[in-house]
Amino acid sequence: MIRPPLPLTAVPWSAELANVLADASGAIARLDARICASSLAPTWQLRASWTGYGNALRFQNFEIDEIDIISRECGLHLAGRQRLETVGDPFSAIEPWRARLTESEGRHWREDLPFTFDPPPGWEDAPTLARALGLLDSWARADATIAPWLAFPLVLRRMGLTQRALPCLVTGDPGQRFALDPRPALLKRLLKQLARSAENGLTRLERLENAAQRAAATIGAQHRPGKLADLGRIALTRPCLAARSLAPMLDLTVSGAGKLLERATRLGLLVEISGRETWRSYVTPDVAVSLGLMAPARGRPRLMPAPSPKLDSVLTAFDAEMAEFEARMARLGGQIRQNMQ
C-alpha cells in the first residue's frame, strides 16, 4: 500500500521556511494593494492572465511561450515564430477562466471543488497561504487537467489573501502529481515561486503605468495627433500589433495603418520586433522589456512629464473611452482570429 504524502499543512516549520513564507505573503500583499489602487487594473489583469495562463501551460508540459499567447490573443502571427502545433486545443480554458476571475465576492473556497477534500492534519494551525498551497497540492493529484493551476488565484481570493484574483499568481509544480519531492522542499519552492510572480507582477504594473503616462504626454504634445490617441488606447489591451491587424480596428487601409505604426515607433510609443522591411510587427515598450525582446533602459530613469491641464485631459480621455474600445475590440477579436485561420 502506497503511503499518502505528508500534507503541506503538516510540514514542520523552520526559521528559513518561515522567512520564505513572510516574503511571499508580503509580495502578494504589496501587489494586491497596488492593483486595487491602480486605474490601469483592468489592463493589467488582462495582461497578467496571459502570464498566468502561460505558467499553467508549462505545468501541463506545453512548450508555449508567453509571446505566443499574446500574439494569439491579439490576432496576430509574429514573423519568425513557428505556428503552434499541439494535440488538442491548449487555449480552450482561457476564456472561461478569465470570466471566472471576475466573479462576484462571497463564494467560499470549497465551492466548485471537483473532488472531496477533507482538511488534513495541521490544517487548523497552518498559515492561510500554506492552506491554499495544501489545497492546490491535493487538487493537482486528484485532477490531471490544467484546472488546479488556474484555480489557485481564485483560491487565494476566496481565502481572503487578496482582494481580487491576481492571474499572474498561477503557481504549481508538475512533480506535485507524483509527490516524490521532500515536502518541506516543495513548500519552500512554491512559496519562492509565488514571491517571484508577485514581484514580477508589480514590476509589470509599474512599467505599464509609466508607459501609459508617457504615451499620453507624447500624444498630447503632438500638433496633429490624428489617430495616435486611438492607437494608444488599443495598445493597452492589444500590445502586439501589425498593420494588417490594426487597419480594421481604426477603419484604415493597411498602408495607412502601417504609416501610423511607424509614426508611433518614431515617438517611442511602440517597438518594432520583426526585423523585416514589410509586414512588420510591433509591441509596446513595457511588454518588449518584460518579455526580453528589448533591453531595459540603463542609468537614471527619465523624469516623468510635469503635471499639466493638457496632460490631465488626455489621461481622463484615456480612462473615459477604455470601456468603449474594449467592447469594440471584443466584437472585432473573433473576426480577426477567424480571418487568420
ZAMARGU-4260 file (C-alpha; in steps of 0.2 Angstrom, whole numbers, plus 5000, padded with zeros to 4 digits):
<rodrens>
0) 5000/5000/5000 | 5007/5017/4995 | 5008/5029/5010 | 5000/5046/5006 | 5012/5061/5006
5) 5014/5072/5021 | 5001/5087/5019 | 5009/5103/5016 | 5000/5110/5031 | 5009/5097/5042
10) 5026/5101/5036 | 5037/5106/5051 | 5042/5125/5051 | 5059/5130/5052 | 5066/5148/5053
15) 5071/5148/5035 | 5054/5142/5029 | 5045/5155/5040 | 5056/5168/5032 | 5051/5162/5014
20) 5033/5162/5019 | 5034/5180/5026 | 5042/5186/5009 | 5029/5178/4999 | 5015/5185/5009
25) 5022/5202/5009 | 5025/5202/4990 | 5007/5196/4987 | 5000/5210/4999 | 5010/5223/4990
30) 5004/5218/4973 | 4986/5217/4979 | 4986/5234/4987 | 4994/5242/4971 | 4981/5234/4959
35) 4967/5239/4970 | 4973/5257/4968 | 4978/5257/4950 | 4967/5265/4936 | 4975/5253/4924
40) 4970/5237/4934 | 4959/5230/4920 | 4973/5232/4908 | 4985/5224/4920 | 4973/5210/4924
45) 4971/5206/4905 | 4990/5205/4903 | 4993/5196/4919 | 4980/5182/4913 | 4992/5179/4898
50) 5007/5177/4910 | 4997/5166/4922 | 4990/5155/4908 | 5007/5153/4901 | 5013/5146/4918
55) 4998/5134/4918 | 5003/5128/4901 | 5021/5125/4906 | 5015/5115/4921 | 5005/5104/4909
60) 5021/5102/4898 | 5016/5113/4884 | 5031/5122/4876 | 5022/5138/4873 | 5030/5155/4877
65) 5020/5170/4883 | 5024/5180/4867 | 5014/5166/4858 | 4999/5168/4869 | 5000/5187/4867
70) 5001/5187/4848 | 4987/5174/4848 | 4976/5184/4859 | 4980/5200/4848 | 4975/5190/4832
75) 4992/5191/4825 | 5006/5178/4820 | 5023/5185/4823 | 5036/5184/4810 | 5050/5171/4815
80) 5038/5162/4827 | 5033/5144/4822 | 5015/5141/4822 | 5009/5131/4837 | 5006/5113/4833
85) 4999/5104/4848 | 4987/5089/4851 | 4970/5096/4856 | 4967/5114/4860 | 4978/5121/4874
90) 4969/5138/4874 | 4951/5131/4877 | 4951/5135/4895 | 4957/5153/4894 | 4941/5162/4891
95) 4931/5153/4904 | 4945/5155/4916 | 4946/5174/4913 | 4927/5175/4916 | 4929/5166/4932
100) 4942/5179/4938 | 4929/5192/4938 | 4917/5183/4949 | 4907/5192/4962 | 4913/5191/4980
105) 4906/5180/4994 | 4910/5162/4987 | 4918/5150/4999 | 4934/5142/4994 | 4926/5125/4995
110) 4914/5129/4981 | 4917/5121/4964 | 4930/5109/4970 | 4929/5094/4958 | 4934/5082/4972
115) 4931/5078/4990 | 4943/5087/5001 | 4944/5084/5020 | 4956/5096/5029 | 4972/5086/5033
120) 4982/5086/5049 | 4989/5103/5054 | 4975/5112/5044 | 4969/5122/5058 | 4986/5128/5064
125) 4993/5132/5047 | 4995/5149/5040 | 4982/5153/5027 | 4994/5154/5012 | 5001/5136/5017
130) 4982/5130/5017 | 4980/5137/5000 | 4995/5128/4994 | 4990/5112/5003 | 4973/5113/4994
135) 4982/5115/4977 | 4993/5100/4981 | 4978/5089/4984 | 4969/5096/4969 | 4984/5093/4957
140) 4984/5075/4962 | 4965/5072/4960 | 4964/5082/4944 | 4977/5080/4929 | 4970/5094/4919
145) 4975/5112/4919 | 4961/5117/4931 | 4970/5116/4948 | 4984/5128/4942 | 4972/5140/4935
150) 4961/5139/4951 | 4974/5145/4963 | 4972/5164/4961 | 4954/5161/4964 | 4958/5151/4980
155) 4969/5165/4986 | 4955/5177/4984 | 4941/5166/4992 | 4953/5163/5007 | 4954/5181/5010
160) 4973/5183/5005 | 4969/5195/4991 | 4955/5207/4987 | 4954/5201/4969 | 4960/5187/4959
165) 4978/5190/4953 | 4980/5180/4937 | 4999/5181/4937 | 4999/5170/4954 | 4996/5154/4944
170) 5008/5143/4954 | 5012/5125/4954 | 5025/5111/4951 | 5022/5096/4939 | 5030/5085/4952
175) 5016/5088/4964 | 5006/5075/4954 | 5018/5061/4959 | 5023/5068/4977 | 5041/5062/4975
180) 5050/5078/4981 | 5053/5081/5000 | 5038/5090/5006 | 5047/5105/5015 | 5057/5107/4999
185) 5042/5108/4989 | 5033/5120/5000 | 5048/5131/5000 | 5049/5131/4981 | 5031/5135/4979
190) 5032/5150/4991 | 5048/5157/4982 | 5039/5155/4966 | 5024/5165/4972 | 5035/5178/4979
195) 5044/5180/4962 | 5027/5180/4952 | 5020/5194/4964 | 5036/5204/4962 | 5036/5202/4943
200) 5018/5207/4943 | 5021/5223/4952 | 5036/5227/4941 | 5025/5225/4926 | 5011/5236/4933
205) 5024/5250/4936 | 5030/5248/4918 | 5013/5249/4912 | 5008/5264/4922 | 5024/5273/4917
210) 5022/5269/4898 | 5003/5274/4898 | 5008/5291/4906 | 5022/5294/4894 | 5011/5289/4879
215) 4998/5301/4885 | 5010/5315/4887 | 5018/5312/4870 | 5002/5311/4861 | 4996/5327/4870
220) 5011/5336/4864 | 5008/5332/4845 | 5001/5346/4835 | 4991/5334/4824 | 4989/5318/4834
225) 4977/5311/4821 | 4973/5293/4826 | 4988/5291/4838 | 4976/5293/4853 | 4965/5279/4847
230) 4981/5268/4844 | 4987/5272/4862 | 4970/5265/4869 | 4971/5250/4858 | 4988/5246/4863
235) 4983/5245/4881 | 4973/5229/4878 | 4982/5224/4861 | 5000/5227/4865 | 5005/5217/4849
240) 5001/5225/4833 | 5004/5225/4814 | 4996/5235/4800 | 4985/5221/4794 | 4978/5218/4812
245) 4976/5237/4816 | 4968/5243/4800 | 4951/5236/4803 | 4951/5242/4821 | 4953/5260/4815
250) 4945/5259/4798 | 4961/5262/4789 | 4969/5255/4774 | 4984/5243/4778 | 4995/5256/4771
255) 4988/5270/4782 | 4989/5258/4797 | 5007/5255/4793 | 5012/5273/4792 | 5003/5276/4809
260) 5013/5262/4817 | 5029/5269/4810 | 5025/5286/4817 | 5021/5278/4834 | 5038/5269/4834
265) 5047/5286/4830 | 5039/5293/4845 | 5043/5279/4856 | 5026/5273/4859 | 5029/5256/4850
270) 5044/5245/4847 | 5047/5236/4830 | 5052/5217/4834 | 5050/5208/4817 | 5066/5215/4809
275) 5058/5215/4792 | 5055/5228/4778 | 5037/5223/4775 | 5023/5215/4786 | 5032/5222/4802
280) 5026/5218/4820 | 5026/5230/4834 | 5024/5229/4853 | 5023/5242/4867 | 5040/5245/4875
285) 5034/5239/4893 | 5029/5222/4885 | 5045/5221/4875 | 5056/5224/4891 | 5045/5211/4901
290) 5047/5198/4888 | 5066/5201/4885 | 5063/5207/4867 | 5072/5224/4872 | 5084/5228/4885
295) 5078/5239/4899 | 5084/5257/4899 | 5101/5259/4909 | 5106/5273/4920 | 5095/5286/4929
300) 5076/5285/4924 | 5070/5300/4914 | 5059/5312/4924 | 5040/5309/4922 | 5031/5323/4912
305) 5026/5338/4924 | 5008/5338/4928 | 4998/5350/4917 | 4979/5353/4912 | 4983/5347/4895
310) 4990/5330/4901 | 4976/5328/4913 | 4963/5330/4900 | 4972/5317/4889 | 4973/5304/4904
315) 4955/5307/4908 | 4950/5304/4890 | 4960/5288/4890 | 4950/5282/4905 | 4933/5288/4899
320) 4935/5279/4882 | 4943/5262/4888 | 4926/5254/4890 | 4920/5259/4873 | 4936/5252/4865
325) 4936/5236/4875 | 4918/5232/4868 | 4923/5236/4851 | 4939/5226/4852 | 4929/5211/4859
330) 4917/5212/4843 | 4932/5213/4831 | 4943/5200/4840 | 4933/5185/4834 | 4933/5191/4816
335) 4951/5194/4816 | 4956/5177/4823 | 4944/5169/4810 | 4952/5178/4796 | 4969/5172/4802
340) 4964/5154/4801
</rodrens>
